[in-house]
């Protein structure tokens, strides 16, 4: 039996006139196995912490891990997770929390804060937030203990 999880990639920005935070959900990625915080989410957070979000690609974009906005980050995340048939699937955004997931992860890409990583436990009646911070903080908190 797997530990099911989903990653929701969200793009947020601050309206320059109203200063209101606005956003949109980009995609929902369902992963069948090892979705507990010490599993692939720790690896994903470590990977995210090694990259940077940009608005436009420059000459150095081939030399380092860059995400040209939230849509680019989402596409690269799918490519990172998917290595063949099964295990990783695209789901509708409305199905989040209704796919028997044990954990829900949000990757929030903002124009004012960088990348934020949020983890929810989905074992009760309502998801419970158990972590919110940078990808590196998540990776440090939940690194897999493997020798």
HUHU-V59340 format. One record per residue. N is the residue number from 1. PHI is phi in degrees with one decimal (999 if undefined). Layout:
N|PHI, N|PHI
This chain:
1|999, 2|-91.6, 3|-98.1, 4|-75.5, 5|-153.5, 6|-132.7, 7|-110.6, 8|-110.4, 9|-96.2, 10|-124.8, 11|-106.7, 12|-128.9, 13|-150.4, 14|-105.1, 15|-62.2, 16|-66.3, 17|-88.4, 18|-88.6, 19|65.9, 20|-76.6, 21|-80.1, 22|-122.2, 23|-171.8, 24|-152.0, 25|-85.6, 26|-91.8, 27|-162.5, 28|-128.0, 29|-112.3, 30|-98.6, 31|-124.9, 32|-72.5, 33|-121.6, 34|58.8, 35|-86.8, 36|-65.4, 37|-53.5, 38|-79.5, 39|-86.0, 40|-60.0, 41|-60.9, 42|-64.3, 43|-67.6, 44|-63.0, 45|-62.2, 46|-61.7, 47|-60.8, 48|-60.1, 49|-68.2, 50|-87.5, 51|-116.6, 52|-142.0, 53|-90.7, 54|-128.1, 55|-121.0, 56|109.1, 57|-100.3, 58|-111.1, 59|-63.1, 60|-83.8, 61|-69.3, 62|-87.9, 63|-91.0, 64|-141.9, 65|-79.8, 66|-128.4, 67|-120.8, 68|-82.8, 69|91.8, 70|-66.6, 71|-65.4, 72|-66.8, 73|-59.7, 74|-60.6, 75|-63.9, 76|-68.2, 77|-65.2, 78|-60.0, 79|-62.0, 80|-67.7, 81|-79.9, 82|-90.7, 83|-128.2, 84|155.8, 85|-67.7, 86|83.2, 87|66.2, 88|-117.8, 89|-138.3, 90|-90.9, 91|-125.1, 92|-70.0, 93|-60.6, 94|-70.2, 95|-88.0, 96|-57.2, 97|85.7, 98|-114.9, 99|-109.8, 100|61.3, 101|-70.4, 102|-85.0, 103|-135.2, 104|-119.0, 105|-122.2, 106|-113.9, 107|-112.9, 108|-106.0, 109|-104.5, 110|-121.4, 111|-90.7, 112|-126.2, 113|-138.2, 114|89.0, 115|-109.1, 116|-116.0, 117|-118.3, 118|-126.1, 119|-124.3, 120|-122.8, 121|-84.5, 122|-115.7, 123|-92.3, 124|-98.1, 125|-68.2, 126|-129.1, 127|-58.1, 128|-115.3, 129|-67.5, 130|-115.7, 131|-157.2, 132|-149.6, 133|174.3, 134|-78.3, 135|-57.0, 136|-65.6, 137|-62.9, 138|-64.4, 139|-59.2, 140|-65.1, 141|-74.6, 142|-123.4, 143|-53.4, 144|-63.0, 145|-94.9, 146|-126.1, 147|-89.3
